[in-house]
Amino acid sequence: MKGSSFTLNIFAGTALILMTALVCIDVVLRIFSHSILGTYEIVGFLGVIVSAFALPQTTLDKKHVSVEILVSHFSISLRKTACIFADLMGLCLFGFITYAGIVYGYDLQISHETSMTIQLPVFPILYGIAFASFVVMLVLLRDLILLFKKEKAK
């Protein structure tokens, strides 16, 4: 799980670098009345990759947005309950995203759906989102197990 999260994060960083380079090159080429065909589509796909593939590592490192100010005023038992509730809700959410990504990706694969300008197939993006969401589910499940192990140890 840590390896998958790290690998996806590397892909996310690479996609971000490619997206930045593509936009910069396209802007410079536009000065000379040229452009790269499909830049908008490619940047959109890369943006999805960046955001989806960075989620597992962000969740693993607990760098995501949280309501720490509110939760810090809770008692320890209420904090644990809130943490369990949030992790369970996250499991449900990312479970749904995983399922929907697979189903919709399969539909797009069967129908041979492509992007408008450069005709890139769209389904691999959905499968990527589904895979990244599944890894987030594994991270959340790990967090829940660790939380219950700490509780059991006491």
N, C-alpha and C positions, 0 to 999 in steps of 0.2 A: 504494500500500500504506500509506504514512504517512497519507494522507488518509482511507482506509477505516478504519484503526485509530483515528484521531482522531474520526471521525464516530461510530463504534461506541461509543467512550468517552463521547462527549457523550450518546448514547442511554442508556448505562449510568448516568451521573450523573443524568440526568432521571428515569429509572426509580427510582433510589434516593430522590430527592426526593419523587416521587409516592407511593412506598411509605411513606415516613415520614409524609407528610401524611395519607394514607389511614388509617394506624393511629392517628395522633393524633386525627383527626376522629372515627373510630369509637369510640375510648376516651371522648372527651368526650360523644358522643351516648349511649353506654351509661349514663352518669351520669343521663341524662334518660329512661332506659328505651327508647331507640331504638338502632338500629344500621344499618350499611350492608350490604345484602344482598350476599353473595359476597366480603366483605373477605378472608377466608382464601384463597380461590382467586386473587383479584387480586394479593394480596401474594405468593403462591407464584409466579405468572407473572412478576411484576416482579422477584422475587428471582433467577429463572432468567435474565432479561434482564440484570440487574446483573452476575451472575457470568460469564455467557458473553460479553457484549459488552465487558467490561473486559479480558478476556484478551489480545486482540491488542495493545493499547497497552502493557499490562504486560509482555508478551513483548518488544515493540519497545524499551521503555525498560530492559529487563533488571532489572525490579523484582520479579520472581518469586522464590520461595524457591529457594535453591541451597545446595549443601553447600560453601560457600566455605572453611570451616575445614579440611575434609579436602583439598580440591583445592589449597589454597594451599601445602601441603607437597609437592606433586608437582613434578617437573621441568617445564620449559616444554614439552617435546615431549609429555610425558604429559598435561599440562593440555590441550593442543590435541587430543590423542586423546580425552580424556574429553569435551571440548566437542563434537567431531564425533559421538561416540557418543550423547551426550545429545540433540543436535539431530536425529540420525537416528531415535532412539527417539521423540522428540516428533513428527517428521513421520509416523511410523507410527501413533502414538496419535491424533493429530488427523486424520489421513487416515481412520482407522477411524471416528472420531466424526462426521466430515463425511459419510461414506458411510452410516453407520447413521442419522444424523439425516435424511438425504434419503429413505432407504428407509422408515423408520418414519413420518416425516412424511407421505409419500405414502399409506401404508397408512391412517393416521388421516384423511387428507383424503378418500380414497375411501369409508371407512366412516362419514364424517360424525361422528366422535367429538367430543364436547363436554364441557366441565366439568359437574359434577353440579348445582351450585346455579344458576348464571346462564347456563348453556348457551353459554359462549364456545368457539369452535372451538380445538382444541389444536394442530393441525398447524402454524400459523404459528410457534409457539414452537420446534418441532423444526427448521423451516427456518431460523429465526434462529440456533439453536445450530450448525447445519451451516454457515451462512455465516460466523459468527464463527470457527469451527474452521478453515475454509478460509483465512481471513485469517491466522490463527496459523500455518498451514502455509506461507503465503507469507513471513511474517516469518522463520520458521526456515530456509526455503530461502535467503532473502537473507543470513542470518547465515552459513550454510555457504559460500555463494559468496564472501562477504567474507573469511572465514577462509582459503579456498583462494587468493584473490587476494593476501592478505598473505603467505602462504607462497611463492607464485610470485614475488612481488616481491623476496624475499630471495634 
